[in-house]
Amino acid sequence: MHLHNLTLHDFGAYKGRQALDLRVKPKRPIVLIGGLNGCGKTTLLDAIQLVLYGPRARCSGRGNRSYENYLRESINRTADPNRGAELRLEFSITVEGRPRTYEVSRTWCVSGKQVRESLSVAVGGRHDETISETWAEHVEEILPLEVASLFFFDGEKVEQLADPQRAAGVIEAAVQSLLGVRAVEQLRTDLLALQRRQRLSQEDQGIIEQIRELKAKAQATAQEISDHSQHLEQATSHLDVAQAQLAKAERDFERAGGRLYEERRALEAAKDAAAQHLAHTQKALRNMAEGPLPLVLLRDQLTMLRKQAVREQEASEARQIVGALRTRDAWLINQLPDGVPDQVRAELKKKLAADRKTRSAKGKLAVDLSLPSGLAQKLSALEDMLQADTARMAELLQTADKTVHQLQQAERQLAAVPDEHRIKALIEKRQLAAEAVVVARATVHRHAAQVEEAKAHHRRLEADLERARQSQVRTLVREEEIRRVMAYAEKARGTLERFGEALLRKHISSLEVAVLRSFQALMRKNGLIKDLRIDTDKFTLSLTNRDDEPVDPARLSAGERQLLAISLLWGLAKVAGNRLPTVIDTPLGRLDSRHREHLVDRYFPHAGRQVLLLSTDEEIDEYLLGRLRPSIAHSYVLAHDDTTFTTRVAEGYWWTEGVLHAV
């Protein structure tokens, strides 16, 4: 089977008509589809299953909803429900050495309160009415649903196989359906039905009477089961009443302040703690008041004083500089050569004197308080201290307000606590209601046990009835034709049983080898697992390390169990001949970088003739894309619009031209 094209029209998050070319080439079996979480990757997997299997499809997003509700809610939110949605899948299979192309179109729309669905199938480009009407049976001949679930898998399927307790059921179903073992078992079941029909047609009077007695006893037991079931329903009803009364007693107890009564000691402790905390906070505030904090009231005056101290310090420094400049200027004049003209000397003296005069003016103040030197720095330090104390005081005041609120709340709750005399009757009423629930629950358990005992008796009678029928067939069949039919049927069943066992052993043996080789190819730890066995009865896995010691699959890491699950699916595909397309959704969770490289290099290119790989940007990243690129036939990116919550399909992938469409 080879998928050609998938078209989605207003399905799920996909707005409008979105098409994907799924055809692959030799040595390029992969169609890579990238999308962030919630962009619609799993919706593509659901679309393939829905278009093929309709109401029987195992869609991940369906849950417990009815098929009609699922179809209604699968129409894109921006689309007209009356126009509905459409899924179209084109694929081909090989029939008698020749390719046969199918195009399956499933459409539905909302009409009033109902959903109208239609299915159209074209074979070789021409509509086929007969196949369209019997498609549910026809598709089982092409790709049975049980088989499809093994090739169309997502994280949930891998999670099932990664759980050693749940993997056995999946392995059994896979071997039975995919490898033909179930067909053999079905033949044996059909032959058994034939044998039973022959037995029933030849019953004699004695065996008939025995069977009638057993049937009568079985009917009496069935009536007993019915009576006990009624008693169980009554007991269950009484239990519901008792539980309702207990709930009412609990509500009355709570309305009367019972919960506060039970929590009164904790409330008292909370009140004491709040009071103690408030006292500590108030003490801290008093301690701050004993320090420099009160000077905050004189902050403007302190600021003016600091500015005056700065001006006086600058004036003092200017006066000192003027004296030094006078000495320097006289020295400079004396250093002039004798050849300098007197006019130049006079001009230089004039400029130096003007400079000293300017600087001397700066040393004169309108107000001079003769403040001590260094006062400006001390006042700045005091300002910093006052700012810190102000912030601390605000924090303490906020804490005090909060603590006062807590203290008042605790006092109000304590005031609401009822006294013991008032609450005692409600406590006793609640206790009696709880005891009534215990008694009613014990009654329910007793009647449930009686129902189970009656059912066990009924099963024993049914077994006796079956043995009587078998005995009747073995002893009372007279006619040669019936004996011949019975003999050949029994012989055929035995042959089929042996054949089925041999076929199962053969497939299990091939599957063991395929799974082991796949697991060893994917594992980062070379030599961790030397051998792998599958029990033919329980279908459980057993692993052996290189020291021939058993390895419990449950003791493997989560990533190793996931690789083992993927190896099982890969092994099944190998044993089945890789004749079906494989769809893998979000495959790299819980795996480290080395294991991811192994999957990309050794599994994805060889998982099948056609592999649809649905990935996020963190799974197949830029590095792994480079390793996978030689095996990719097509790549797409799912571009999601977060404003309209819709998705469209663009060619390419992140880190290629597709990044332009994904933004």
TIPASE-231998 format. One record per residue (C-alpha): residue in three letters; x, y, z. Coordinates in steps of 0.05 Angstrom, whole numbers, padded with zeros to 5 digits, always signed. Layout:
// residues N
AlaXYZ/...
This chain:
// residues 663
Met+00000+00000+00000/His+00027+00068-00019/Leu-00004+00135+00001/His-00006+00188-00055/Asn-00042+00250-00031/Leu-00080+00273+00030/Thr-00128+00333+00026/Leu-00162+00366+00085/His-00216+00417+00076/Asp-00238+00455+00139/Phe-00221+00395+00183/Gly-00200+00409+00255/Ala-00150+00466+00257/Tyr-00139+00464+00182/Lys-00174+00523+00149/Gly-00194+00519+00076/Arg-00164+00466+00031/Gln-00096+00439+00051/Ala-00061+00385+00010/Leu+00000+00342+00022/Asp+00037+00302-00031/Leu+00057+00238+00005/Arg+00090+00200-00052/Val+00161+00177-00039/Lys+00219+00153-00081/Pro+00269+00096-00075/Lys+00320+00111-00020/Arg+00277+00171+00000/Pro+00220+00139+00039/Ile+00206+00195+00088/Val+00154+00250+00087/Leu+00174+00298+00143/Ile+00118+00340+00173/Gly+00137+00391+00226/Gly+00092+00427+00274/Leu+00093+00456+00344/Asn+00050+00426+00398/Gly-00024+00439+00385/Cys-00013+00456+00311/Gly-00048+00394+00284/Lys+00003+00338+00274/Thr-00040+00285+00308/Thr-00100+00313+00269/Leu-00065+00289+00205/Leu-00060+00219+00235/Asp-00133+00222+00255/Ala-00152+00246+00185/Ile-00120+00185+00151/Gln-00156+00138+00198/Leu-00222+00175+00195/Val-00225+00177+00119/Leu-00211+00102+00116/Tyr-00251+00075+00175/Gly-00305+00127+00191/Pro-00341+00111+00257/Arg-00292+00054+00272/Ala-00231+00099+00268/Arg-00190+00104+00331/Cys-00180+00179+00330/Ser-00141+00208+00388/Gly-00185+00269+00394/Arg-00252+00232+00396/Gly-00252+00209+00469/Asn-00321+00187+00493/Arg-00360+00230+00444/Ser-00409+00200+00396/Tyr-00387+00195+00323/Glu-00438+00249+00303/Asn-00413+00298+00357/Tyr-00341+00283+00337/Leu-00356+00300+00264/Arg-00394+00363+00284/Glu-00337+00388+00328/Ser-00284+00369+00276/Ile-00309+00423+00228/Asn-00261+00483+00229/Arg-00287+00537+00276/Thr-00282+00590+00222/Ala-00319+00549+00169/Asp-00394+00547+00154/Pro-00421+00484+00189/Asn-00474+00478+00134/Arg-00418+00471+00082/Gly-00381+00423+00128/Ala-00313+00390+00120/Glu-00280+00340+00073/Leu-00224+00289+00076/Arg-00195+00259+00013/Leu-00141+00205+00010/Glu-00110+00176-00053/Phe-00070+00111-00048/Ser-00051+00051-00089/Ile-00044-00024-00075/Thr-00017-00081-00117/Val-00069-00131-00142/Glu-00043-00191-00182/Gly+00021-00155-00198/Arg-00013-00091-00222/Pro-00023-00025-00185/Arg-00094-00005-00168/Thr-00108+00066-00147/Tyr-00163+00086-00098/Glu-00188+00156-00081/Val-00232+00158-00019/Ser-00271+00221-00003/Arg-00309+00229+00062/Thr-00351+00293+00070/Trp-00400+00316+00124/Cys-00440+00377+00142/Val-00489+00401+00195/Ser-00562+00400+00174/Gly-00606+00426+00229/Lys-00591+00384+00290/Gln-00563+00326+00249/Val-00497+00313+00215/Arg-00501+00286+00144/Glu-00442+00245+00121/Ser-00426+00217+00052/Leu-00371+00171+00026/Ser-00347+00165-00046/Val-00295+00117-00072/Ala-00263+00121-00141/Val-00222+00062-00168/Gly-00174+00077-00225/Gly-00203+00147-00231/Arg-00276+00124-00238/His-00329+00126-00185/Asp-00349+00056-00160/Glu-00418+00055-00128/Thr-00413-00017-00103/Ile-00347-00006-00067/Ser-00372+00060-00040/Glu-00432+00025-00008/Thr-00391-00033+00020/Trp-00328+00006+00036/Ala-00327-00015+00110/Glu-00319-00088+00089/His-00275-00072+00029/Val-00223-00032+00069/Glu-00215-00091+00117/Glu-00190-00132+00058/Ile-00140-00077+00040/Leu-00117-00055+00109/Pro-00153-00085+00170/Leu-00164-00035+00227/Glu-00126-00078+00276/Val-00066-00079+00229/Ala-00069-00005+00215/Ser-00063+00011+00289/Leu+00006-00021+00288/Phe+00031+00022+00231/Phe-00005+00087+00248/Phe+00022+00099+00318/Asp+00033+00159+00363/Gly+00062+00171+00431/Glu+00004+00134+00465/Lys+00019+00070+00426/Val+00093+00075+00442/Glu+00075+00088+00515/Gln+00032+00025+00517/Leu+00089-00017+00489/Ala+00139+00017+00535/Asp+00099-00009+00595/Pro+00119-00082+00606/Gln+00051-00097+00637/Arg+00012-00070+00577/Ala+00060-00090+00522/Ala+00040-00164+00524/Gly-00031-00148+00501/Val-00007-00105+00444/Ile+00044-00158+00422/Glu-00009-00212+00423/Ala-00058-00170+00382/Ala-00002-00153+00333/Val+00020-00225+00323/Gln-00051-00250+00318/Ser-00076-00199+00267/Leu-00014-00179+00228/Leu+00019-00247+00219/Gly-00042-00289+00203/Val-00047-00328+00269/Arg-00117-00302+00282/Ala-00142-00330+00217/Val-00120-00400+00238/Glu-00154-00391+00305/Gln-00217-00367+00271/Leu-00219-00430+00228/Arg-00213-00472+00291/Thr-00271-00433+00323/Asp-00314-00442+00261/Leu-00300-00517+00262/Leu-00319-00520+00336/Ala-00385-00485+00320/Leu-00397-00537+00266/Gln-00383-00593+00315/Arg-00432-00564+00366/Arg-00486-00558+00314/Gln-00477-00631+00297/Arg-00481-00650+00370/Leu-00546-00612+00381/Ser-00579-00646+00323/Gln-00567-00716+00351/Glu-00587-00711+00425/Asp-00624-00771+00454/Gln-00678-00767+00507/Gly-00633-00782+00567/Ile-00583-00729+00550/Ile-00639-00680+00533/Glu-00669-00691+00603/Gln-00601-00681+00636/Ile-00591-00617+00597/Arg-00661-00593+00615/Glu-00646-00604+00689/Leu-00581-00566+00683/Lys-00617-00510+00646/Ala-00670-00507+00700/Lys-00617-00502+00754/Ala-00580-00449+00714/Gln-00645-00409+00707/Ala-00657-00415+00782/Thr-00586-00391+00795/Ala-00598-00334+00746/Gln-00660-00315+00787/Glu-00619-00319+00850/Ile-00568-00272+00818/Ser-00626-00225+00801/Asp-00653-00227+00873/His-00585-00214+00904/Ser-00574-00158+00854/Gln-00639-00126+00876/His-00618-00131+00949/Leu-00551-00101+00928/Glu-00587-00043+00895/Gln-00630-00032+00957/Ala-00568-00034+01002/Thr-00534+00014+00955/Ser-00594+00060+00960/His-00592+00057+01036/Leu-00517+00072+01033/Asp-00532+00133+00990/Val-00584+00157+01041/Ala-00536+00145+01099/Gln-00481+00183+01063/Ala-00530+00240+01049/Gln-00548+00243+01123/Leu-00475+00243+01142/Ala-00463+00300+01092/Lys-00521+00339+01124/Ala-00493+00326+01194/Glu-00426+00351+01170/Arg-00458+00414+01141/Asp-00497+00427+01205/Phe-00434+00416+01245/Glu-00395+00464+01201/Arg-00450+00518+01201/Ala-00452+00515+01278/Gly-00377+00530+01279/Gly-00355+00459+01288/Arg-00293+00468+01245/Leu-00273+00528+01286/Tyr-00286+00488+01349/Glu-00238+00435+01324/Glu-00187+00488+01304/Arg-00193+00531+01367/Arg-00124+00512+01394/Ala-00091+00529+01328/Leu-00130+00596+01328/Glu-00106+00611+01399/Ala-00035+00596+01379/Ala-00042+00641+01317/Lys-00069+00697+01361/Asp-00011+00691+01411/Ala+00040+00690+01354/Ala+00009+00752+01323/Ala+00008+00789+01389/Gln+00081+00771+01402/His+00101+00792+01332/Leu+00064+00859+01340/Ala+00101+00871+01406/His+00168+00859+01373/Thr+00150+00906+01316/Gln+00128+00961+01363/Lys+00192+00954+01403/Ala+00233+00961+01340/Leu+00195+01025+01323/Arg+00210+01054+01392/Asn+00283+01037+01385/Met+00286+01074+01319/Ala+00253+01135+01351/Glu+00311+01137+01401/Gly+00361+01145+01345/Pro+00370+01200+01292/Leu+00302+01186+01259/Pro+00266+01246+01291/Leu+00313+01292+01252/Val+00270+01275+01191/Leu+00225+01331+01215/Leu+00283+01380+01202/Arg+00303+01352+01134/Asp+00293+01419+01098/Gln+00335+01457+01149/Leu+00389+01404+01146/Thr+00390+01409+01070/Met+00400+01485+01074/Leu+00455+01477+01126/Arg+00491+01426+01082/Lys+00488+01472+01022/Gln+00516+01531+01064/Ala+00573+01486+01088/Val+00590+01468+01016/Arg+00591+01542+00996/Glu+00636+01562+01055/Gln+00683+01504+01039/Glu+00688+01525+00966/Ala+00700+01599+00987/Ser+00756+01577+01034/Glu+00789+01537+00979/Ala+00783+01598+00931/Arg+00818+01644+00982/Gln+00875+01595+00990/Ile+00883+01589+00915/Val+00887+01666+00907/Gly+00946+01670+00955/Ala+00983+01616+00918/Leu+00969+01648+00851/Arg+00997+01715+00874/Thr+01064+01682+00890/Arg+01063+01642+00825/Asp+01048+01705+00782/Ala+01107+01743+00812/Trp+01152+01684+00798/Leu+01128+01680+00726/Ile+01143+01754+00714/Asn+01213+01746+00741/Gln+01226+01688+00695/Leu+01214+01730+00633/Pro+01278+01745+00593/Asp+01307+01816+00596/Gly+01292+01825+00523/Val+01216+01823+00534/Pro+01187+01894+00522/Asp+01158+01931+00582/Gln+01091+01936+00546/Val+01086+01861+00542/Arg+01105+01854+00615/Ala+01052+01904+00635/Glu+00999+01870+00593/Leu+01016+01801+00625/Lys+01014+01831+00695/Lys+00946+01861+00679/Lys+00917+01794+00656/Leu+00944+01756+00716/Ala+00916+01809+00764/Ala+00848+01804+00731/Asp+00849+01728+00740/Arg+00866+01735+00814/Lys+00811+01786+00823/Thr+00759+01740+00791/Arg+00780+01682+00836/Ser+00781+01727+00898/Ala+00709+01748+00884/Lys+00688+01675+00890/Gly+00717+01672+00960/Lys+00670+01725+00986/Leu+00602+01703+01014/Ala+00540+01744+01030/Val+00529+01700+01091/Asp+00586+01666+01127/Leu+00569+01623+01187/Ser+00641+01599+01196/Leu+00617+01527+01196/Pro+00670+01475+01214/Ser+00708+01439+01159/Gly+00679+01370+01139/Leu+00609+01388+01161/Ala+00581+01378+01091/Gln+00606+01306+01088/Lys+00576+01291+01157/Leu+00509+01320+01137/Ser+00509+01278+01073/Ala+00522+01215+01114/Leu+00466+01236+01162/Glu+00419+01243+01101/Asp+00435+01172+01078/Met+00423+01146+01148/Leu+00355+01182+01152/Gln+00334+01153+01084/Ala+00351+01082+01107/Asp+00314+01093+01174/Thr+00254+01121+01137/Ala+00249+01060+01092/Arg+00257+01013+01152/Met+00204+01052+01191/Ala+00155+01045+01132/Glu+00169+00970+01129/Leu+00158+00962+01204/Leu+00093+01003+01201/Gln+00067+00959+01144/Thr+00086+00897+01183/Ala+00051+00925+01244/Asp-00013+00939+01204/Lys-00012+00869+01175/Thr+00000+00838+01243/Val-00057+00879+01274/His-00103+00853+01219/Gln-00081+00781+01233/Leu-00092+00791+01307/Gln-00161+00820+01297/Gln-00180+00763+01249/Ala-00157+00711+01300/Glu-00197+00745+01354/Arg-00259+00746+01310/Gln-00252+00672+01295/Leu-00241+00655+01368/Ala-00303+00696+01385/Ala-00342+00654+01335/Val-00320+00588+01366/Pro-00381+00556+01399/Asp-00377+00529+01470/Glu-00371+00455+01482/His-00441+00447+01509/Arg-00472+00477+01447/Ile-00432+00434+01398/Lys-00436+00368+01436/Ala-00503+00346+01406/Leu-00479+00359+01335/Ile-00416+00319+01348/Glu-00458+00260+01371/Lys-00505+00267+01312/Arg-00446+00266+01263/Gln-00416+00205+01297/Leu-00482+00167+01292/Ala-00487+00185+01218/Ala-00416+00161+01206/Glu-00431+00095+01241/Ala-00494+00086+01198/Val-00452+00095+01135/Val-00403+00041+01160/Val-00461-00007+01172/Ala-00493+00008+01104/Arg-00427-00001+01069/Ala-00416-00069+01102/Thr-00486-00090+01079/Val-00469-00070+01008/His-00405-00111+01010/Arg-00443-00172+01038/His-00495-00170+00983/Ala-00441-00159+00930/Ala-00406-00221+00955/Gln-00471-00260+00951/Val-00480-00237+00879/Glu-00410-00260+00861/Glu-00421-00327+00896/Ala-00486-00338+00856/Lys-00450-00320+00791/Ala-00394-00370+00806/His-00448-00424+00818/His-00480-00405+00753/Arg-00413-00411+00716/Arg-00403-00481+00745/Leu-00472-00502+00721/Glu-00457-00475+00652/Ala-00392-00515+00651/Asp-00431-00578+00672/Leu-00481-00563+00617/Glu-00426-00556+00565/Arg-00395-00622+00588/Ala-00463-00656+00584/Arg-00470-00632+00512/Gln-00401-00657+00494/Ser-00416-00724+00527/Gln-00482-00728+00490/Val-00446-00717+00423/Arg-00391-00767+00438/Thr-00439-00823+00459/Leu-00504-00815+00421/Val-00484-00797+00350/Arg-00507-00856+00308/Glu-00503-00838+00236/Glu-00439-00849+00198/Glu-00442-00782+00163/Ile-00443-00745+00230/Arg-00386-00788+00256/Arg-00347-00773+00193/Val-00361-00698+00198/Met-00342-00699+00272/Ala-00279-00739+00260/Tyr-00255-00696+00202/Ala-00273-00633+00239/Glu-00235-00655+00301/Lys-00177-00677+00259/Ala-00177-00611+00222/Arg-00180-00573+00288/Gly-00122-00612+00314/Thr-00083-00600+00250/Leu-00100-00526+00253/Glu-00080-00523+00326/Arg-00013-00554+00311/Phe-00006-00510+00250/Gly-00025-00449+00290/Glu+00026-00466+00344/Ala+00080-00479+00292/Leu+00062-00414+00256/Leu+00062-00377+00321/Arg+00130-00405+00340/Lys+00158-00388+00271/His+00132-00317+00273/Ile+00153-00308+00345/Ser+00223-00333+00329/Ser+00228-00286+00270/Leu+00200-00230+00311/Glu+00250-00243+00368/Val+00308-00237+00319/Ala+00280-00175+00284/Val+00264-00139+00350/Leu+00332-00157+00381/Arg+00370-00132+00320/Ser+00328-00069+00318/Phe+00338-00056+00392/Gln+00413-00068+00388/Ala+00417-00021+00328/Leu+00381+00035+00366/Met+00413+00027+00435/Arg+00469+00073+00456/Lys+00496+00022+00505/Asn+00527-00031+00461/Gly+00522-00101+00490/Leu+00470-00083+00543/Ile+00421-00135+00516/Lys+00448-00200+00487/Asp+00384-00239+00477/Leu+00309-00227+00474/Arg+00252-00278+00481/Ile+00176-00273+00474/Asp+00133-00322+00512/Thr+00086-00357+00463/Asp+00032-00364+00517/Lys+00033-00298+00554/Phe+00069-00257+00500/Thr+00113-00225+00553/Leu+00184-00202+00538/Ser+00246-00229+00573/Leu+00315-00198+00563/Thr+00384-00225+00577/Asn+00449-00186+00584/Arg+00518-00206+00560/Asp+00530-00245+00625/Asp+00468-00288+00609/Glu+00432-00256+00668/Pro+00358-00237+00662/Val+00342-00163+00654/Asp+00275-00138+00678/Pro+00246-00092+00624/Ala+00215-00050+00679/Arg+00285-00034+00705/Leu+00305-00002+00639/Ser+00304+00074+00635/Ala+00244+00109+00606/Gly+00283+00124+00542/Glu+00308+00052+00536/Arg+00237+00026+00545/Gln+00214+00073+00490/Leu+00268+00047+00444/Leu+00246-00024+00461/Ala+00175-00005+00443/Ile+00197+00025+00376/Ser+00239-00038+00364/Leu+00177-00081+00374/Leu+00139-00040+00322/Trp+00199-00041+00275/Gly+00208-00116+00284/Leu+00134-00128+00269/Ala+00140-00086+00205/Lys+00202-00126+00184/Val+00169-00193+00196/Ala+00106-00169+00158/Gly+00149-00149+00099/Asn+00145-00073+00107/Arg+00088-00072+00056/Leu+00048-00018+00092/Pro+00061+00056+00102/Thr+00084+00075+00172/Val+00059+00139+00206/Ile+00100+00160+00267/Asp+00075+00217+00311/Thr+00123+00254+00360/Pro+00173+00197+00365/Leu+00232+00226+00403/Gly+00205+00241+00473/Arg+00247+00219+00533/Leu+00307+00203+00488/Asp+00377+00231+00496/Ser+00416+00259+00437/Arg+00453+00194+00421/His+00389+00153+00419/Arg+00357+00207+00375/Glu+00415+00202+00326/His+00407+00126+00324/Leu+00332+00133+00309/Val+00346+00184+00254/Asp+00403+00144+00223/Arg+00381+00072+00233/Tyr+00305+00070+00241/Phe+00268+00125+00204/Pro+00301+00112+00136/His+00287+00037+00143/Ala+00221+00036+00181/Gly+00183+00021+00117/Arg+00176+00035+00043/Gln+00137+00098+00061/Val+00145+00135+00128/Leu+00104+00195+00150/Leu+00143+00228+00206/Leu+00106+00279+00248/Ser+00155+00319+00291/Thr+00165+00382+00332/Asp+00223+00430+00323/Glu+00255+00402+00386/Glu+00252+00330+00362/Ile+00277+00335+00290/Asp+00320+00397+00300/Glu+00368+00430+00252/Tyr+00424+00380+00267/Leu+00380+00318+00260/Leu+00348+00347+00198/Gly+00416+00348+00165/Arg+00426+00275+00181/Leu+00356+00256+00157/Arg+00356+00299+00094/Pro+00383+00246+00045/Ser+00322+00202+00061/Ile+00268+00256+00055/Ala+00222+00257-00005/His+00178+00315+00018/Ser+00178+00361+00078/Tyr+00122+00405+00105/Val+00113+00452+00163/Leu+00047+00465+00197/Ala+00039+00541+00205/His-00009+00558+00261/Asp-00043+00626+00268/Asp-00050+00640+00343/Thr-00102+00694+00331/Thr-00151+00652+00291/Phe-00127+00584+00319/Thr-00122+00556+00249/Thr-00068+00517+00213/Arg-00044+00515+00142/Val+00006+00469+00107/Ala+00069+00500+00077/Glu+00125+00464+00040/Gly+00193+00458+00072/Tyr+00214+00452+00144/Trp+00245+00495+00198/Trp+00315+00517+00178/Thr+00294+00511+00105/Glu+00246+00552+00063/Gly+00189+00528+00108/Val+00211+00575+00164/Leu+00184+00633+00122/His+00114+00602+00127/Ala+00116+00582+00200/Val+00119+00652+00228/
